[in-house]
Amino acid sequence: MKTVYKRILLKISGEVLAGEAGHGINFDTVLSICKAVKEISKAGVQVGLVVGGGNFWRGRSSGKMDRSRADHMGMLATVMNATALEDTFEQIGVEAVAMSALPMEQFAETFTSAKAKKYLESGKVVIFGCGTGNPFFTTDSGAALKAAEIEADILFKATNVDGVYDKDPNKFDDAVKFDTLTQAEILEKDLKVMDSTAAALCKDNHIPILVFNLNDPENIIRAVEGKNIGTIVK
């Protein structure tokens, strides 16, 4: 396998891990994703992975609950997902370590950029839980922040659509897909790729973003090979 990136940050939504059920964890889905990551790791690509928690909890749907508490519950959900990924990687012979932006040593190591980069350089897959560790920030912002902290070559945002569109392709038949964009255009056009904080973080740190469909986990392999999938934002 010929790869074009040395170190990537892969962002996976919690909903993807739920599979067709839409809630909880579908371990067949998790296994297929981990197998694809194993292939690129074997090829020498260093992989950091940020996972969301929407398969268990979505803070913005919490009604009148205090926003900080709702977001903290979401962070706990991401650690559950990180633990599931860590275990699945180990089952298929991939060294992996879960790290948390908040101290919870019984479940995951506390994140430091130096330690994370050391693990990556040793060939381990590093899974980041708890987002940024702060309420009012999404896991997209957590992914952008971690991409900057580990000095990733690119941020892969793996979603349930095959790129960035001018409007929701699941609702509008005339939605137009973009092959390339700039981070500035995401902000100017208010495109729903990721939240504005995440887009601005990537822009300020010169981190390109590739948005692609994870319904086929092989797209992870195609992405590191530089094949034309999804939408590239740079």
Phi, psi and chi 1 to 4 in degrees:
 res  aa     phi    psi   chi1   chi2   chi3   chi4
   1 MET       -  127.1 -177.9 -168.3  -55.1      -
   2 LYS   -99.4  118.3 -173.7  176.6 -179.3 -179.8
   3 THR  -108.6  153.9   63.7      -      -      -
   4 VAL  -109.2   -1.7  -62.9      -      -      -
   5 TYR  -127.2  143.5  -56.3  108.9      -      -
   6 LYS   -93.6  -39.5 -179.9 -179.8  178.4 -178.0
   7 ARG  -137.1  127.0  179.9  178.9  -66.5  169.8
   8 ILE  -122.9  157.3   67.8  165.1      -      -
   9 LEU  -115.8  115.2 -168.1  -68.9      -      -
  10 LEU  -100.7  120.6  174.2   63.4      -      -
  11 LYS  -102.5  123.5  164.8   61.9  179.9   12.5
  12 ILE  -120.8  132.3  -62.1  175.8      -      -
  13 SER   -76.3  152.7   69.6      -      -      -
  14 GLY   -62.7  -34.4      -      -      -      -
  15 GLU   -60.5  -34.5  -70.0   90.2  -21.9      -
  16 VAL   -60.6  -39.5  165.6      -      -      -
  17 LEU   -67.9  -20.0  -58.4 -174.7      -      -
  18 ALA   -77.4  -16.6      -      -      -      -
  19 GLY    64.6 -150.5      -      -      -      -
  20 GLU   -70.2  -21.1  -65.9 -178.0    0.1      -
  21 ALA   -65.5  -30.4      -      -      -      -
  22 GLY    81.5   -4.8      -      -      -      -
  23 HIS  -150.0  147.2 -175.4   78.5      -      -
  24 GLY    77.8 -157.2      -      -      -      -
  25 ILE  -121.8  125.3  -63.7  175.1      -      -
  26 ASN   -97.2  107.6 -178.7  -46.8      -      -
  27 PHE   -72.1  -20.8  -78.6   96.3      -      -
  28 ASP   -67.2  -40.1  -72.1  -24.4      -      -
  29 THR   -65.1  -46.0  -59.6      -      -      -
  30 VAL   -59.6  -42.6  173.5      -      -      -
  31 LEU   -62.9  -41.7 -179.6   60.7      -      -
  32 SER   -65.6  -36.7   65.4      -      -      -
  33 ILE   -67.8  -45.3  -67.0  168.8      -      -
  34 CYS   -63.9  -35.6  -70.1      -      -      -
  35 LYS   -65.1  -39.3  -76.9 -178.6  174.6  178.3
  36 ALA   -65.8  -41.5      -      -      -      -
  37 VAL   -64.8  -36.4  172.2      -      -      -
  38 LYS   -58.5  -41.0  178.5  179.4 -179.2  177.7
  39 GLU   -63.1  -43.8  -72.3  -56.3  -52.7      -
  40 ILE   -74.1  -30.5   64.9  172.3      -      -
  41 SER   -66.6  -41.1 -179.9      -      -      -
  42 LYS   -61.7  -29.5  -79.2  167.5   53.5  179.9
  43 ALA   -81.1   -0.3      -      -      -      -
  44 GLY   101.0    3.4      -      -      -      -
  45 VAL   -80.0  130.1  178.6      -      -      -
  46 GLN   -86.0  128.3  -61.6  173.2   13.9      -
  47 VAL  -120.6  117.9 -176.7      -      -      -
  48 GLY  -103.5  144.0      -      -      -      -
  49 LEU  -135.0  123.9 -160.0  156.5      -      -
  50 VAL  -107.8  131.3  166.8      -      -      -
  51 VAL  -120.3  140.4   61.5      -      -      -
  52 GLY   -82.0 -173.4      -      -      -      -
  53 GLY  -132.3   14.5      -      -      -      -
  54 GLY   -65.9  -13.7      -      -      -      -
  55 ASN   -75.1  -13.6   52.1  -34.2      -      -
  56 PHE  -115.6  -36.3  -71.1  117.0      -      -
  57 TRP  -158.4  135.0  176.6 -103.4      -      -
  58 ARG  -124.1  109.2  -61.9 -161.9   69.8   82.5
  59 GLY   -58.2  -35.6      -      -      -      -
  60 ARG   -71.7   -8.6   63.6  173.0  176.6  -94.6
  61 SER  -103.5   17.9  -56.9      -      -      -
  62 SER   -90.8   12.1   56.2      -      -      -
  63 GLY    66.3 -125.6      -      -      -      -
  64 LYS   -90.6    6.1  -64.3 -178.4  179.5  179.3
  65 MET   -61.9  144.4  178.0  178.7  -79.4      -
  66 ASP   -53.7  130.9  175.7   79.8      -      -
  67 ARG   -60.3  -40.1  173.0   65.8 -173.4  -87.4
  68 SER   -62.3  -44.1  -67.6      -      -      -
  69 ARG   -65.4  -41.3  -71.5 -162.6 -177.9   98.2
  70 ALA   -61.4  -41.9      -      -      -      -
  71 ASP   -69.2  -34.7  -75.8   -4.6      -      -
  72 HIS   -65.1  -36.4  -77.1  138.0      -      -
  73 MET   -63.0  -38.8  -71.2  177.3   67.1      -
  74 GLY   -62.9  -37.9      -      -      -      -
  75 MET   -62.9  -40.8  -67.7  178.6 -151.4      -
  76 LEU   -62.2  -37.5  -66.3  172.6      -      -
  77 ALA   -62.6  -38.6      -      -      -      -
  78 THR   -66.0  -32.3   69.8      -      -      -
  79 VAL   -70.3  -35.2  174.7      -      -      -
  80 MET   -60.0  -45.0  -68.0  169.1   66.6      -
  81 ASN   -66.4  -40.7  -73.8  -25.8      -      -
  82 ALA   -61.8  -38.7      -      -      -      -
  83 THR   -65.1  -41.9  -58.7      -      -      -
  84 ALA   -63.0  -41.6      -      -      -      -
  85 LEU   -65.8  -44.7  -75.4  161.7      -      -
  86 GLU   -57.3  -45.7 -179.2 -175.3   39.4      -
  87 ASP   -64.9  -42.1 -175.7   78.0      -      -
  88 THR   -65.6  -41.9  -54.8      -      -      -
  89 PHE   -57.5  -45.6  -82.8  123.6      -      -
  90 GLU   -63.4  -35.7  -70.0  176.0   -6.4      -
  91 GLN   -63.0  -30.0  -72.4 -176.5   40.2      -
  92 ILE  -102.4   16.0   61.6  173.4      -      -
  93 GLY    83.4   24.3      -      -      -      -
  94 VAL  -109.4  124.9  176.8      -      -      -
  95 GLU   -69.9  127.8  -72.5 -169.9  -80.9      -
  96 ALA  -143.3  152.7      -      -      -      -
  97 VAL  -139.8  131.4   57.0      -      -      -
  98 ALA   -90.7  133.6      -      -      -      -
  99 MET  -125.0  146.5  -57.3 -169.7   82.8      -
 100 SER  -119.9  140.4  168.9      -      -      -
 101 ALA   -70.2  -17.7      -      -      -      -
 102 LEU  -118.5  147.1  -66.8  174.9      -      -
 103 PRO   -64.9  122.0  -18.7   31.0      -      -
 104 MET  -156.1   69.0   45.9  179.0   72.4      -
 105 GLU   -59.3  -23.8  -66.5  -66.1  -16.1      -
 106 GLN   -72.2  -16.4  -70.7  173.4  -58.9      -
 107 PHE  -115.1  -34.7  -56.4  103.9      -      -
 108 ALA  -157.6  153.1      -      -      -      -
 109 GLU   -70.5  146.2  -71.1 -166.1   34.4      -
 110 THR   -73.9  132.7  -57.2      -      -      -
 111 PHE   -70.1  133.6  169.6   81.1      -      -
 112 THR  -136.2  145.7   69.0      -      -      -
 113 SER   -64.2  -37.3   59.4      -      -      -
 114 ALA   -63.3  -45.0      -      -      -      -
 115 LYS   -67.6  -40.1 -168.7 -177.3  -69.3 -174.8
 116 ALA   -61.7  -45.0      -      -      -      -
 117 LYS   -66.2  -34.3  -74.6 -172.3  -80.4 -168.9
 118 LYS   -64.0  -42.9 -172.6  174.5 -179.6  179.2
 119 TYR   -63.1  -44.2  -75.1  141.0      -      -
 120 LEU   -60.9  -44.0  -70.0  165.8      -      -
 121 GLU   -64.8  -25.3  -71.8  161.9    2.3      -
 122 SER   -84.9   -1.5   71.7      -      -      -
 123 GLY    95.9    2.7      -      -      -      -
 124 LYS   -80.2  145.7  -67.6 -176.7  179.3  179.8
 125 VAL   -81.7  129.4  173.6      -      -      -
 126 VAL  -111.2  124.1 -175.7      -      -      -
 127 ILE  -108.1  123.3  -51.1  150.5      -      -
 128 PHE  -102.9  122.7  -57.2  108.5      -      -
 129 GLY  -109.6  169.2      -      -      -      -
 130 CYS    73.5   15.2  -82.6      -      -      -
 131 GLY    56.8 -129.5      -      -      -      -
 132 THR   -84.0  -12.3   67.5      -      -      -
 133 GLY    88.2    4.0      -      -      -      -
 134 ASN  -128.1  145.3  -63.0  -75.5      -      -
 135 PRO   -68.7  166.0   25.2  -33.1      -      -
 136 PHE    73.6    6.8  -60.9   96.2      -      -
 137 PHE  -122.2  138.8  -69.7   91.8      -      -
 138 THR   -82.8  170.1   67.9      -      -      -
 139 THR   -72.5  -17.9   48.8      -      -      -
 140 ASP   -63.5  -43.5  -81.7   -8.9      -      -
 141 SER   -63.8  -38.5  -68.5      -      -      -
 142 GLY   -61.0  -39.6      -      -      -      -
 143 ALA   -67.0  -43.4      -      -      -      -
 144 ALA   -63.5  -41.3      -      -      -      -
 145 LEU   -64.4  -46.0  179.1   61.1      -      -
 146 LYS   -65.7  -36.5  -70.6  -63.5  179.8  -73.8
 147 ALA   -58.9  -41.1      -      -      -      -
 148 ALA   -69.8  -42.2      -      -      -      -
 149 GLU   -68.5  -33.0  -72.0 -178.0  -62.4      -
 150 ILE   -95.2    1.7   67.1  170.4      -      -
 151 GLU    59.9   48.9  -60.4  176.6  -20.3      -
 152 ALA   -70.5  149.3      -      -      -      -
 153 ASP   -72.4  -28.6  -61.6  -34.1      -      -
 154 ILE  -160.9  153.3 -169.6  167.1      -      -
 155 LEU  -104.7  118.6  169.0   69.0      -      -
 156 PHE   -92.9  119.3  -75.3  174.8      -      -
 157 LYS  -105.5  104.5  178.8  166.1  179.1  174.3
 158 ALA   -92.4  121.3      -      -      -      -
 159 THR  -129.5 -167.9   69.9      -      -      -
 160 ASN  -100.4   12.0   58.5    0.5      -      -
 161 VAL  -126.3  160.0  -66.6      -      -      -
 162 ASP   -93.0   28.2   62.6  -15.5      -      -
 163 GLY   149.4 -164.5      -      -      -      -
 164 VAL  -102.5  132.1 -178.2      -      -      -
 165 TYR  -119.6  161.9  -72.5   77.3      -      -
 166 ASP   -73.6  -17.3   60.8  -15.1      -      -
 167 LYS  -157.4  172.3   48.5 -168.2  167.3 -175.7
 168 ASP   -62.6  112.7 -170.2  -19.3      -      -
 169 PRO   -69.0  -17.3   26.3  -34.3      -      -
 170 ASN   -78.9  -14.8  -64.9  -43.4      -      -
 171 LYS  -113.0  -26.0  -64.3  179.1 -179.1  178.2
 172 PHE  -124.5  121.0  -59.4   96.2      -      -
 173 ASP   -68.2  -23.9  -67.1  -25.8      -      -
 174 ASP   -94.7   15.1   61.2  -16.4      -      -
 175 ALA   -62.3  138.0      -      -      -      -
 176 VAL  -108.8  130.3  176.6      -      -      -
 177 LYS   -88.5  140.1  179.5 -174.5  169.6 -173.7
 178 PHE   -95.3  134.0  -61.3  100.1      -      -
 179 ASP   -83.0  -38.2  -70.1  -34.0      -      -
 180 THR  -138.4  151.1   60.3      -      -      -
 181 LEU  -149.2  168.5  -77.1  167.6      -      -
 182 THR  -110.7  158.7   65.8      -      -      -
 183 GLN   -59.4  -35.1  -78.7  101.3  -23.8      -
 184 ALA   -62.6  -39.1      -      -      -      -
 185 GLU   -66.5  -35.0  -74.3  176.5  -48.0      -
 186 ILE   -58.6  -44.2  -72.2  177.7      -      -
 187 LEU   -71.1  -43.4  -62.5  168.2      -      -
 188 GLU   -66.4  -41.9  -69.8  164.6    6.6      -
 189 LYS   -86.7   -5.4  -61.9  176.4 -174.5  -69.1
 190 ASP    55.1   43.9 -165.8   27.4      -      -
 191 LEU   -76.4  140.1  -61.3  172.5      -      -
 192 LYS   -88.0   56.0  -55.2  -56.1  179.6 -175.7
 193 VAL   -81.2  -50.0 -176.4      -      -      -
 194 MET  -158.0  170.6   52.6  176.9   52.2      -
 195 ASP   -69.3  160.2   65.0   85.9      -      -
 196 SER   -63.0  -31.9   57.9      -      -      -
 197 THR   -63.6  -44.6  -58.7      -      -      -
 198 ALA   -64.0  -44.7      -      -      -      -
 199 ALA   -61.6  -42.5      -      -      -      -
 200 ALA   -66.3  -38.3      -      -      -      -
 201 LEU   -61.7  -43.6  -97.1  171.7      -      -
 202 CYS   -66.1  -40.1  -72.0      -      -      -
 203 LYS   -62.5  -48.2  178.8  176.7 -180.0  -67.6
 204 ASP   -66.4  -27.3  -68.0  -15.8      -      -
 205 ASN  -105.0   10.1  -69.3  -78.0      -      -
 206 HIS    56.1   44.6  -50.0  -69.6      -      -
 207 ILE  -105.2  114.9  -59.5  168.9      -      -
 208 PRO   -69.3  158.0   23.7  -30.6      -      -
 209 ILE  -126.2  134.0  -53.1  160.3      -      -
 210 LEU  -116.3  119.8  178.8   63.8      -      -
 211 VAL  -103.7  123.3 -177.4      -      -      -
 212 PHE  -148.7  171.1   62.3   89.3      -      -
 213 ASN   -86.9  130.6 -167.4  -37.3      -      -
 214 LEU  -100.4    4.8 -164.9   58.1      -      -
 215 ASN   -59.0  -28.4  -69.7  -19.9      -      -
 216 ASP  -111.8  100.3  179.4    2.6      -      -
 217 PRO   -58.3  -20.8  -26.1   36.4      -      -
 218 GLU   -60.9  -17.8  -66.8  -70.2  -50.0      -
 219 ASN   -62.3  -25.4  -82.5  -21.5      -      -
 220 ILE   -62.5  -43.2  -62.6  171.5      -      -
 221 ILE   -66.4  -45.7  -61.7  170.4      -      -
 222 ARG   -60.5  -36.6  -62.5 -178.0 -173.5  106.5
 223 ALA   -65.0  -45.4      -      -      -      -
 224 VAL   -71.5  -19.5  -61.2      -      -      -
 225 GLU   -81.6   -4.7  -69.4  176.2  -31.9      -
 226 GLY    81.6   16.7      -      -      -      -
 227 LYS   -73.2  157.2  -67.7 -175.7  177.8  175.0
 228 ASN   -80.4   85.1 -174.2   22.0      -      -
 229 ILE  -127.2  150.1   62.7  167.8      -      -
 230 GLY    65.7 -150.8      -      -      -      -
 231 THR  -125.2  129.7  -59.2      -      -      -
 232 ILE   -98.4  131.4 -172.4   75.0      -      -
 233 VAL  -118.2  121.1 -175.3      -      -      -
 234 LYS  -154.6      -   57.0 -175.3  178.9 -179.4
